[in-house]
Amino acid sequence: MPTSLFCLDVLGKMYHLPTTSSQWEQLPYLGVEFKKISASQNSIWAIGSDQQVYVYVYGLENPIRVKVDTYENQRWNPIDGFCSKLLATDRPHYSSKDGTECREFNGICLPSLGWQWEGPWVVDGTLDGTPLETEGWTYAVDFPATFSAQKRFTSCVRRRHWVRYRRYVAVSSWSSVPPLHRDAVEEPFVDVAVGGAELPGWEADNLMVWAVTIRGRIIYRSNVSWLSPEGDGWVHVPSAQGGEARQIACGPSGLTWAVTWEGAALVRTGMCRDTPHGTEWCPVLPPPGVQLEQVSVGDDCVWAVSRDKRVFFRKGVKGREMCENTTLARGTGWLEMVGSMASVSVGLSNQVLTLGTDGGLYLRSHVTSGGGDAASLRLLRLDEDEPRPQELWRQTVREQLRKRNEQLQPFRVYDEAVER
């Protein structure tokens, strides 16, 4: 799928508008409606109608295939020879390579329903490219000495390497991300944001995924990457008392802003390769007399919409230099823009799109690196033969009322017969 603009209609269906087309196309509907979406180059993260997080991976040239392994360890004794009877100070029977983690076959599971095993466990028949005996054992004097393919009279321990491959099969399909708690309804999600692919010094295939729960807690999804499109766990990133969030946004450089229930903003600082989720939340006051409702973050800009639908631009933000100076993450002041908008979205190259209060999509043209220098807004038309969102909503309501009347018609006929 080429670079696209993604949007939701009032019914929770998702559409995309590729840069190579002028026609909106609906993504395959798999029985889930959505409330919020956030997209990166090869994945879309969304909040479903059940208030849980979903991910949609698309546009991959190569399959996502991961090798999983474990090491079988044995020790020699005069009675049994080599066997699984290890000393209390030894590593587990099945362990990681360094022996610090127990890795039994039945304890190694697929991360989610989006993965499938390609085959059974098999023994790795090589050691550093050297073929091993049929059973694949390597020998050493003791743990954790260097292992070799030769069995000597001093060899008191041995191990062999088991491998198995899993493949991500939920490509071009929605996959549910494991919830925050075992009971998914204990703390539902209300917002999600993805970004950070261009964090300085970070691997190119890594991503940052942030979410906000109904309790106002900000949660970070750890270890999201090309080989792990769903990540491997949720991490609570506490904010100061009174800093409960309602919405969050993350830019390509990793710059992350959030909006609190009080209408103020928070910006995450200390984000770098070693601490991608940052070290501290810094408060940012809204414009005087204004309560913020939503923010969106680009490369070097932050845009915001207030609760009374006014649009603001944050001056002095430099996302790619935020690691050197926290002021460049916070900016220096607010600049109010012309127009009334329901929401704003900042895309690649700081391109700004807004959803107007009239339901139309507006594209901000002539955007510079400063983001707020140009004041023109160009209406991005939907397909001429497709209804506008308000009209689609009206059509849906009328259709539901019509079906309701059809269902009630037999009862009306019965009531009239009784009256006669």
C-alpha positions in Angstrom: 0.0 0.0 0.0 1.5 3.4 -1.0 1.7 6.4 1.3 -1.9 7.1 2.3 -4.2 9.4 4.2 -6.3 7.4 6.7 -9.6 8.5 8.1 -12.7 7.1 9.9 -16.3 7.8 9.0 -19.1 8.3 11.6 -19.8 4.6 11.5 -16.3 3.5 12.5 -15.3 2.3 9.1 -11.7 3.1 7.9 -10.8 4.6 4.5 -7.5 5.5 2.9 -6.6 7.9 0.2 -3.3 6.9 -1.6 -1.1 9.6 -2.9 -1.4 7.9 -6.3 -5.2 8.2 -6.4 -8.1 10.7 -5.9 -10.5 8.0 -4.8 -11.2 7.0 -1.2 -10.9 3.2 -0.6 -12.3 1.4 2.3 -10.0 -1.0 4.2 -11.3 -4.5 4.5 -14.0 -4.6 7.2 -13.4 -7.5 9.6 -16.2 -6.9 12.0 -14.6 -4.2 14.2 -15.5 -0.5 14.2 -12.9 2.0 15.3 -12.9 5.3 17.3 -9.3 6.5 17.0 -6.4 5.7 14.6 -2.7 6.6 14.3 -0.6 5.5 11.3 3.1 4.9 10.6 4.8 3.7 7.4 3.8 0.1 7.7 1.3 -0.1 10.5 -1.9 1.4 11.8 -2.8 1.4 15.5 -6.4 2.0 16.5 -8.9 2.0 19.4 -11.8 -0.3 18.6 -15.4 0.1 19.6 -14.6 -2.3 22.5 -12.0 0.3 23.7 -9.1 -2.1 23.1 -6.0 -1.6 20.9 -5.6 -3.1 17.5 -2.8 -3.1 14.9 -2.9 -3.4 11.2 0.3 -4.3 9.4 0.5 -3.5 5.7 2.8 -2.9 2.7 5.6 -5.4 3.6 7.9 -6.6 0.9 9.2 -9.5 3.0 7.4 -11.8 5.5 8.0 -11.2 9.3 9.8 -14.4 10.4 11.4 -14.8 13.9 13.7 -17.6 15.1 12.9 -18.8 18.7 15.5 -21.0 20.5 16.3 -22.8 23.7 19.3 -24.8 24.9 19.1 -28.3 26.4 21.7 -28.8 29.1 23.0 -32.0 30.6 25.7 -33.0 33.1 27.7 -36.3 33.3 27.7 -38.5 36.4 29.3 -41.9 36.9 26.0 -43.8 37.2 23.8 -42.3 34.4 26.4 -40.7 32.2 25.1 -37.6 30.5 21.6 -36.8 31.8 19.2 -34.1 32.9 20.2 -34.5 36.6 21.9 -31.2 37.1 23.5 -29.7 40.2 21.6 -27.1 42.2 24.0 -24.5 41.1 23.7 -25.4 37.4 21.4 -23.7 34.9 17.9 -25.1 34.1 17.5 -28.2 32.0 16.2 -26.0 29.2 17.5 -22.4 29.3 18.6 -19.4 27.4 22.1 -19.3 25.9 23.6 -17.7 29.0 21.7 -20.0 31.3 19.9 -17.2 33.3 16.4 -17.9 32.0 14.4 -21.1 32.1 13.0 -21.9 28.6 11.0 -25.1 28.6 9.3 -26.1 25.3 5.9 -25.8 26.8 6.7 -22.4 28.3 7.5 -20.8 24.9 4.3 -19.6 23.4 3.2 -17.5 20.5 2.9 -13.8 21.3 -0.6 -13.5 20.0 -3.1 -14.9 17.5 -1.3 -13.0 14.8 1.5 -15.5 14.8 1.8 -19.1 13.7 4.5 -21.8 14.1 6.1 -22.8 10.8 7.1 -26.2 12.1 8.2 -28.3 15.1 11.3 -27.8 17.2 14.5 -29.0 15.5 18.1 -29.4 16.6 20.6 -26.9 15.2 23.2 -29.1 13.6 26.0 -26.5 13.4 28.3 -24.6 15.8 29.7 -21.4 14.3 29.2 -23.0 10.9 30.9 -26.3 11.8 28.7 -29.4 11.3 28.0 -31.4 14.5 27.2 -35.0 15.2 23.7 -36.2 14.4 22.3 -35.3 17.9 23.8 -31.9 17.8 25.6 -31.9 21.2 28.5 -29.6 22.1 30.7 -30.2 25.1 32.6 -28.2 27.8 34.4 -28.7 31.1 31.6 -26.9 33.0 29.0 -24.2 32.7 29.5 -21.5 31.4 32.8 -22.5 29.7 33.3 -22.4 26.0 31.6 -25.2 24.2 33.1 -27.2 21.3 32.1 -30.0 19.0 34.8 -32.4 20.4 33.9 -34.6 23.3 37.0 -35.0 25.6 37.6 -36.9 28.8 37.3 -33.6 30.7 33.9 -32.9 29.3 31.5 -32.9 32.2 28.6 -30.9 30.6 27.0 -30.7 27.2 24.2 -28.8 25.5 22.4 -28.6 22.2 20.6 -25.8 20.5 16.9 -26.2 19.6 15.3 -23.8 17.2 11.8 -23.1 15.9 10.4 -20.4 13.6 7.3 -18.4 13.9 5.7 -16.2 11.2 3.5 -13.1 11.5 0.4 -14.0 9.6 -1.9 -11.1 10.4 -0.5 -9.0 7.5 -3.2 -6.8 5.9 -5.5 -7.8 8.7 -6.5 -6.4 12.1 -4.9 -8.1 15.1 -5.9 -7.5 18.7 -3.1 -6.3 21.0 -3.1 -7.9 24.4 -4.9 -5.7 26.9 -3.4 -3.9 29.9 -5.0 -6.3 32.4 -6.1 -9.9 32.2 -9.7 -8.5 32.3 -9.8 -6.2 29.3 -12.7 -4.1 30.7 -10.9 -3.3 33.9 -9.1 -0.3 32.3 -10.2 0.4 28.7 -8.1 2.6 26.3 -9.3 5.9 25.0 -6.5 7.0 22.7 -3.4 5.6 20.9 -0.5 7.2 19.0 2.4 5.8 17.0 5.6 7.6 15.9 9.3 7.8 16.7 10.7 6.0 13.7 13.2 8.8 13.2 14.4 9.1 16.8 18.1 10.1 16.6 20.4 7.0 17.1 17.5 4.5 17.0 17.2 1.5 14.7 15.1 2.5 11.7 12.5 -0.3 12.1 11.7 0.6 15.7 8.5 2.5 16.7 7.1 4.3 19.7 3.5 3.5 20.6 1.7 5.4 23.3 -1.8 4.9 24.7 -4.1 6.6 27.2 -6.5 4.7 29.4 -9.9 5.8 30.7 -8.3 6.5 34.1 -6.0 9.1 32.5 -2.9 7.0 32.7 -0.3 7.2 30.0 1.0 3.8 28.8 3.9 2.9 26.6 4.1 -0.2 24.4 7.6 -1.6 24.7 9.8 -3.1 21.9 7.6 -2.4 18.9 9.6 -3.1 15.8 9.5 -4.7 12.4 10.1 -8.1 13.9 7.7 -7.4 16.7 4.8 -5.4 15.2 2.7 -5.7 18.3 5.4 -5.1 20.9 5.8 -7.2 24.0 4.2 -5.4 26.9 2.6 -2.3 28.4 4.6 0.1 30.6 2.9 2.7 32.8 4.7 6.1 32.4 3.4 8.1 35.5 2.6 11.8 35.2 2.4 14.3 38.1 -0.7 14.6 40.3 -3.4 16.3 38.3 -1.8 15.3 35.0 -4.3 12.7 34.0 -4.3 12.6 30.2 -7.2 12.3 27.7 -5.3 12.4 24.4 -1.7 11.8 23.2 0.3 12.4 20.0 3.8 11.3 18.9 5.8 12.7 16.0 8.3 11.0 13.7 11.3 12.2 15.8 9.7 10.7 18.9 8.5 14.1 20.3 5.4 13.2 22.4 2.7 15.6 23.7 -0.4 14.8 25.7 -3.5 16.8 26.6 -4.9 16.6 30.2 -8.5 16.6 31.3 -8.0 20.1 32.6 -7.1 21.3 29.1 -3.4 21.8 29.6 -0.6 20.0 27.8 2.3 17.7 28.8 5.5 17.1 26.8 7.8 14.1 27.4 11.5 14.9 27.7 14.7 12.9 28.0 13.9 10.7 25.0 16.9 9.0 23.4 18.0 5.6 22.2 18.6 4.3 25.7 15.3 5.7 27.1 12.9 5.9 24.2 10.0 6.5 26.6 11.8 9.5 28.1 12.5 10.5 31.7 10.1 13.3 32.7 6.7 14.9 31.8 6.9 18.7 31.6 3.7 20.8 31.9 2.9 23.3 29.1 0.3 25.9 29.8 -2.5 26.4 27.2 -3.1 29.8 25.6 -4.7 32.2 28.1 -8.4 31.5 28.7 -8.2 28.3 26.5 -8.7 24.6 27.3 -7.0 22.3 24.8 -8.8 19.3 23.4 -6.3 17.7 21.0 -2.7 18.0 19.8 -0.9 16.6 16.8 2.9 16.5 16.5 5.1 16.6 13.4 8.8 16.7 12.7 9.4 20.2 14.1 5.9 21.5 14.9 3.0 21.0 17.3 -0.6 22.0 16.4 -3.6 22.0 18.8 -7.3 22.4 18.8 -9.2 23.9 21.8 -12.5 22.8 23.2 -14.2 25.8 21.5 -12.6 24.6 18.1 -9.9 27.3 17.8 -6.6 26.2 16.2 -3.2 27.0 17.6 0.4 26.5 16.5 3.2 26.1 19.0 6.3 28.2 18.2 9.9 27.2 18.8 9.5 23.4 18.6 12.4 21.5 17.2 11.7 17.8 17.6 14.9 16.5 16.1 17.0 18.6 18.5 14.8 17.9 21.7 17.5 15.6 23.2 19.9 18.5 23.4 17.5 21.1 24.9 14.2 20.5 26.6 13.0 24.0 25.6 13.0 22.8 21.9 10.6 20.1 22.9 8.3 22.5 24.8 8.4 25.4 22.4 8.2 29.1 23.4 4.6 30.2 22.8 1.2 29.7 21.2 0.1 31.4 17.9 -3.6 31.3 17.1 -4.5 30.5 13.5 -7.4 31.5 11.4 -10.4 29.2 11.2 -12.5 26.9 13.3 -11.6 23.2 13.2 -12.8 20.0 14.9 -9.4 18.2 14.8 -5.9 18.5 13.3 -3.4 16.0 12.0 0.2 16.6 11.1 1.7 14.1 8.6 5.0 13.7 6.8 7.1 16.8 6.2 4.9 18.7 8.6 2.0 18.5 6.3 -1.2 19.7 8.2 -4.7 18.4 7.6 -7.7 19.5 9.6 -11.3 18.3 9.9 -13.5 21.3 9.8 -16.6 21.8 11.9 -18.5 21.5 8.6 -17.2 17.9 8.1 -14.8 18.9 5.3 -11.2 18.0 5.2 -8.8 20.9 4.8 -5.2 20.7 3.6 -2.7 23.5 4.8 -0.6 24.4 1.8 2.9 26.0 1.6 3.9 24.6 4.9 7.5 25.5 5.9 9.8 23.9 8.5 8.4 26.6 10.9 4.9 25.3 10.2 3.0 28.4 11.1 4.3 30.8 8.4 1.5 30.2 5.9 -2.1 30.8 6.5 -3.9 29.3 3.5 -6.2 26.3 3.9 -7.3 24.4 0.9 -10.4 22.2 1.0 -9.6 18.6 0.2 -12.8 17.3 -1.4 -14.2 13.8 -0.9 -15.3 11.9 -3.9 -18.1 13.8 -5.6 -20.4 10.8 -5.7 -19.9 10.0 -2.0 -22.0 11.8 0.7 -20.4 14.1 3.2 -20.1 12.8 6.8 -23.1 14.8 8.0 -25.2 13.5 5.1 -24.0 9.9 5.7 -25.0 10.2 9.3 -28.5 11.5 8.3 -28.9 8.6 5.8 -27.9 6.1 8.5 -30.4 7.5 11.0 -33.2 7.5 8.4 -32.4 3.9 7.4 -32.5 2.8 11.1 -35.8 4.6 11.6 -37.2 3.0 8.5 -36.2 -0.5 9.7 -37.6 0.3 13.1 -41.0 1.2 11.6 -41.0 -2.0 9.6 -40.5 -4.0 12.7 -43.3 -2.2 14.6 -45.8 -2.4 11.7 -47.2 -5.8 12.6 -47.9 -4.6 16.2 -49.7 -1.5 14.9 -51.9 -3.7 12.6 -52.8 -5.9 15.6 -53.6 -2.9 17.8 -56.0 -1.5 15.1 -57.7 -4.9 14.8 -58.2 -5.0 18.6 -59.7 -1.5 18.6 -62.2 -2.5 15.8 
